[in-house]
Amino acid sequence: MRNRRVAKVILAGTVSGIVLGLFLKLVEEMTGLKVYTLLMNVDYIPFLKSIRLHESVEFLLHLLVSITLSFCLAVFLSAKSWSPRGYGWFVFGFCILIGCFCFPRPHFPIRLLN
C-alpha cells in the first residue's frame, strides 16, 4: 500500500472506532445498558484479562483493533474487483461477523455484572 492509502486506512479505522465508542458511551449513559463496557472488554486477550486498565487505555486498545480491522478490510478488498454495492455488502457482512464473534460470549466478564 502507498503512504497516502495507509493514511486513509488509519484515518478510517480511527474515525470509525471513535464514532462507535462515543455512540455506545452515549447509549450506555442514556439507557444503563452496558454496551460501552462490553465494547471496552479486553478479557479475550489472555495477558490483559487479570489487569484492571484505565478507560483511556481500553479505548486506545479498541482503536488499535479498529485500525487493524480496517487494514484487513483494505488488503482484502484491494484484491477484489466488485461493484460498490458488492463492497458494501461485504463490509456489512464482515461487521456482522465481527459482532457475532465478539459479543455473544458464553460468560460475561465480571465487570459487566457489577
Buried (B, 14 or more C-beta within 10 A) or exposed (E): EEEEEEEBBBEBBBEBBBEBBEEBBEBBEEEEEBBBBBBBBBBEEEEBEEEEEEEEBBBEBBBEBBBEBBBEBBEEBEEEEEEEEEEEEBEEEBEEEEEEEEEEEEEBBEEEEE
